[in-house]
Amino acid sequence: ARAIRAAGLSLFEEQTGTSTVLPIDAQSSEDYRGTPDVIFVCVKCYSLPDTVPFLSRFCGKGTLIIPLLNGLDIAERLQCMIPAAHIVLGSISVFSRRDSLTQITLSKSEIRVMLGAEADAPFPHIPKSSCSKSLSKCLHVPPSAYCITQC
């Protein structure tokens, strides 16, 4: 977190050769104070149990947890580990690699994120305050799912 906070997060796109440095207020789970509207869980499947204490500690009444990791039953597993949580089904398609603590290289420029709920479950409302301007520009709302693409 310190390295990203100090240097920003550098994104390099191989296809276009462009590089962007994003200022990020990264915080460790020990330093974080607050109750987020949305938490994206982006870890390897085997690390999921290690995230439960953080998620349990910081989830508020209306916090949405969106798991974006490999595995078909991730939402069900998270729901069992944190019964009171609001879990939204998620899927991501991104071709990237981490080259250092502060640099990510995108092999393909296109990033697709699909969010939704099971057929019999109501899709929770995501407050406008939780969406950045750039995110809300590319947020499309079909009847039962959010599709965030090429953000």
Disulfide bonds with the S-S distance in Angstrom:
Cys138-Cys151 2.34
